[in-house]
Amino acid sequence: MNTIASELAASIRSIPDYPKPGIIFRDITTMLGDAKAFRRAVDALVQPYAGTKIDKVAGMEARGFILGGAVAHQLSSGFVPIRKKGKLPHDIVRIAYSLEYGVDEMEMHRDAVNPGERVILVDDLIATGGTAVGATKLLRQIGAEVVAACFVIDLPDLGGRRKLEELDVPVHTLVEFSGH
């Protein structure tokens, strides 16, 4: 593990058996509360795209809003919230996506991204990839070019990264944790 990955991993709290037995929840709220770690994470998420044309950063509810807003600020890009069903007040586009144990829906405002705009998807963690794949398809549905997807944490054993890469979305992550 490289230096930044080690530092960030140390700033992330691991909670065993949450939300159910056998799962280790990776809690980034401790990283967010540590000014140095939060800054390092945002800088590391931004670094591969500095100096490139990124029109929008799309963040997935809810921790993706925190990270995505900071990344958008650093890249001088707009920010697009991708929300759970029923949270947006204007004309929306919606897509169903797979969760580990079921299906849900996410949505965004139809006018949040224009066709051809270059978008980076940001969230705190990639696990099975259901949410990120759904968000990618939602953005593409309105004509966005999904340039990359960025996450602080990758749980590679769950295969989400591979699913995004199969959709030709490059994935950038900062820390890997084995298991669930």
N, C-alpha and C positions, 0 to 999 in steps of 0.2 A: 504494500500500500504506500503511495507517495505521501509526501509531507502534508499537503493540504487535505488529502483524503483521511489521513490519520488524525489531524486536528479536528476536522469536521465530525468524524466518527466519534471522537471523544466528547463532542458537544451535544450529541444526540442521545436522548434517554431511551433505553430499551425496557419495555414493560412486558414481562412474561404473562401468558394466559389472558391477553386482552386483544380483541373483544370476546374471545372464547378460548377454552383450553387448547394448548398446542401452538397458539399464535404468539409471536413476539412482536408487539407493536413498536414501531420506530417513531418516537415522538420528537418532532423538530422544534417544539415550543421552547425547549431549553437552548437550542441553537439560535433561535430568533431572539431570545432574551440576552444573548451574549453578543454585544456590539461587534467585537472583533470577528467572531465566527460568522455572524450574519453578513458582515461586509465581505469577508473572504468568500463565502458561498455565492453571493450575488456577483462579485467580480469574476469568479471562476465560471459561472453560468454565462456571463456576458462575453468573456474573453474570445471565444472562437468566432464571434460575430461582430466584434468591434471593427468599424470601418467598412462594413458591408451594408447594403441597402435592406433594411428590415422595416416594413411599413407598420406592422402591428405585432404585438405580443399578446397571445391568447392564454389566459390563466383559467384553470379549472377550479371550481368551487371545492374547498374554501381556501386551503393553504396556497394553492396556485395563484390566488388573488394577491397574497402578500408578496410572494416571490416574483410573480409576473409583473406586478406594478413597479417593483424596484428595478427589474431587468428592463422594462420599457423605458423607464426614466433614464437609465444609463445609456440606452441605445438611441435616445431621442425619438422613440416610436410611440404610436398610440397603443392603448391597452383595450383588450376585448375580454369581458367576463363571460365565461361559459358556465351557465347556471343549471341547477336542477330544475325540473319541470315546474312551471307555475310561478316562477319568481320574477319574470320580466314583464313590464307593462306595455310594451309596444309590439309592433308586427315582428313575429319571431319565426325562426326555422327550428325544427326539432328533429331529434333522431333517437331511436331506441339503441341501447348498448348493453352488452353483457357484463354482469357482475359475477363474482366468484360463485354466488348462490342465487342467481336470478337475473332479472332484466330491469332496467330503469330507463329513464329518458332524460336528455339534457337539451338545452336550447340556448340560443343567442339571438340578439336582434338581427333581423334580416339586413339592415343597413350598417352593421358594425364593421364589415369588411367588404371592400369592392372587389369585383372579379379581377384577377391578376395580381392582387396585392400579396406581398411576401410576408409570411407569418411564421413566427416561432411559437410553439406550444410549450408552456411551462407548468410544472407541478412539483410537489415535494417528493413524490415517490412513484416509481413504476413497479407494479407487481405483476398481475396477470395481463395487464394492458387493455382491459375492457374499456375503461374510461378514456384513455389516450387514443385508442383506435376509434372509438365513437366520436371524439372531438375532432380527430383528423378527417373523418368522413363528413362530419358536419361542416367543417371549414371548406372542404373540397366541393361540397354540395352547392355552395354559393360562389364557387370559382376562385377561392384563395389558393395560393401556392404555399403549401406547408414546407418550409425550408428545413426545419429541424424540430426535434422535441428534446427538451432539457429537463432534467430531474436532479435533485440533490441526491436521492437514494435510488439504487437499483437493487431489486431482489431477483437476481438472475435465475434462481431455481424455479421461478414461477413463469418465466418465458415471455413477459410483456415486451421486452426490448426486441426480441426476435419478431414478434407480430408487427411492430411498427416498421422494422427494417424490411419486412416482406411487402409493406406498402410503399417502399422506397422513401421512407422518412429516416434520415440520419438521426441517431440518438446520442446525446451527450449527457453523461452522468458524472457525479463527483465521488460517490461512496458506494461500495457494494457490501451488502450483508447477505450471508448464505441463509438458507431456510426460508421460513414464512415471515 
